[in-house]
Amino acid sequence: MIDALVDLFHDGIYEPGSALIAERAGLSPRSLFRYFDDIDDLTHAAIDRHMAEARPLVDLDIGDGAPLSLRIERLVDARIRLYDAIAPGARAARVCAHRNAAVAKQIRDSRRYLRDQISHLFAPEQPDVAALDALCSFETYELLREHQSKQKVRATLIAALTALL
């Protein structure tokens, strides 16, 4: 059921009904509710799994004493890998967060984790963490990718982070 829902996210369907999820899973709609309280509960489980699978993509594999330019590049590359991997689930999470407190918490927790990563990575520079966080957010990446290649987005983010730092 979770796989079926994630597949629907990949198809751009972020708020499917129980009948569509069940059909994709090869089950009856009533079967869904044997395992999940409601669609929001299933959505939470799907997003949670999606995010857990993507967590290793956040690793920067870099030491604290690395040059600033290398830290910037590693951060940008890690965020691009992460956002490409989580895009369907992240979009679905943002669509349903207003009505699902658990999903809204997942988003807040993920944002806090990524913001803390930036704060730690660039602590020697004493940056404006809020500005860096906004620049490195999923939402900013989505906006940039809408009209630019991944390579252009990478160059843009590196240039912007370099200028801010």
C-alpha positions in Angstrom: 0.0 0.0 0.0 2.8 2.4 0.8 4.6 1.5 -2.4 1.4 2.1 -4.3 1.0 5.5 -2.7 4.6 6.4 -3.4 4.1 5.4 -7.0 1.2 7.7 -7.3 3.3 10.5 -5.8 5.8 9.8 -8.6 3.0 10.1 -11.1 2.2 13.6 -9.8 -0.9 12.5 -7.9 -0.4 13.9 -4.4 -3.9 13.5 -2.9 -5.2 10.2 -4.3 -8.4 8.7 -2.9 -8.6 5.3 -1.2 -10.1 3.7 -4.4 -7.1 4.7 -6.5 -4.5 3.7 -3.9 -6.2 0.3 -3.5 -6.5 -0.2 -7.2 -2.7 0.6 -7.6 -2.0 -1.8 -4.7 -4.2 -4.5 -6.1 -6.4 -4.5 -3.0 -9.9 -3.6 -2.1 -10.5 -0.1 -0.7 -11.6 -1.6 2.6 -8.2 -3.4 2.9 -6.4 -0.1 3.2 -8.1 0.6 6.5 -7.1 -2.7 8.1 -3.6 -1.3 8.4 -4.1 2.5 8.4 -6.6 4.6 10.3 -7.2 6.8 7.2 -5.6 8.2 4.1 -3.6 10.8 6.2 -2.2 8.0 8.3 -1.1 6.1 5.1 0.3 9.3 3.6 2.3 9.9 6.8 3.7 6.4 6.6 4.7 6.8 2.9 6.4 10.1 3.4 8.1 8.8 6.5 9.6 5.9 4.6 10.5 8.1 1.6 12.4 10.5 3.9 14.1 7.7 5.9 15.4 6.2 2.6 16.7 9.6 1.6 18.4 10.5 4.9 21.9 9.0 3.8 21.9 11.4 0.8 22.3 14.3 3.2 25.8 13.1 4.3 28.4 15.6 3.2 31.5 13.3 3.8 33.7 16.3 4.7 35.8 17.3 7.6 35.2 20.4 9.7 38.5 22.0 8.5 37.8 21.8 4.8 38.1 24.9 2.7 34.9 27.0 2.4 34.6 26.4 -1.4 34.7 22.6 -0.8 32.1 22.8 2.0 29.8 24.9 -0.3 30.2 22.4 -3.2 29.5 19.4 -1.0 26.5 21.0 0.5 25.0 21.9 -2.8 25.7 18.5 -4.3 24.2 16.7 -1.3 21.0 18.9 -1.4 20.6 18.3 -5.1 20.9 14.5 -4.6 18.5 14.7 -1.7 15.9 16.9 -3.4 15.9 14.9 -6.6 15.3 11.7 -4.5 12.5 13.1 -2.3 10.7 15.4 -4.7 7.5 13.4 -5.1 7.2 12.7 -1.4 8.2 16.3 -0.5 5.6 17.7 -2.8 2.9 15.4 -1.4 3.9 16.4 2.2 3.5 20.1 1.4 0.1 19.5 -0.2 -1.3 17.7 2.9 0.6 19.3 5.7 -2.1 21.8 6.4 -4.5 19.1 7.4 -2.1 16.5 8.8 -0.2 17.5 11.9 2.1 14.5 11.7 3.2 15.4 8.2 3.6 19.0 9.2 5.8 17.9 12.0 7.9 15.7 9.6 8.5 18.8 7.4 9.4 21.0 10.4 11.8 18.3 11.7 13.5 17.8 8.3 13.9 21.6 7.9 15.4 21.9 11.4 17.8 19.0 10.7 18.9 20.6 7.4 19.2 24.1 9.0 21.3 22.7 11.8 23.6 21.1 9.2 24.1 24.5 7.6 24.7 26.1 11.0 27.3 23.6 11.9 29.0 23.4 8.5 29.5 27.2 8.2 29.9 28.0 11.9 33.4 29.5 11.4 31.9 32.1 9.0 29.2 33.0 11.5 26.6 33.2 8.7 23.0 34.4 8.4 21.7 30.9 8.8 18.1 31.9 7.9 19.3 33.3 4.6 21.4 30.2 3.8 18.6 27.9 4.9 16.1 29.6 2.5 18.6 29.5 -0.3 19.2 25.8 0.3 15.6 24.8 0.8 13.6 22.3 -1.2 11.2 25.1 -2.3 14.0 27.2 -3.7 15.4 24.2 -5.5 12.0 23.4 -7.0 11.7 27.1 -8.2 15.2 27.1 -9.8 14.7 23.6 -11.4 11.5 24.8 -13.1 13.4 26.8 -15.6 17.0 25.7 -15.4 19.1 22.6 -15.8 20.5 20.8 -12.8 24.0 22.0 -13.7 22.8 25.7 -13.9 21.0 25.3 -10.6 24.2 23.9 -9.1 26.3 26.8 -10.4 23.6 29.3 -9.2 23.5 27.9 -5.7 27.3 27.7 -5.4 27.6 31.4 -6.5 24.9 32.6 -4.2 26.3 30.7 -1.2 29.8 32.0 -1.9 28.5 35.5 -2.1 26.5 35.2 1.2 29.5 33.6 3.0 
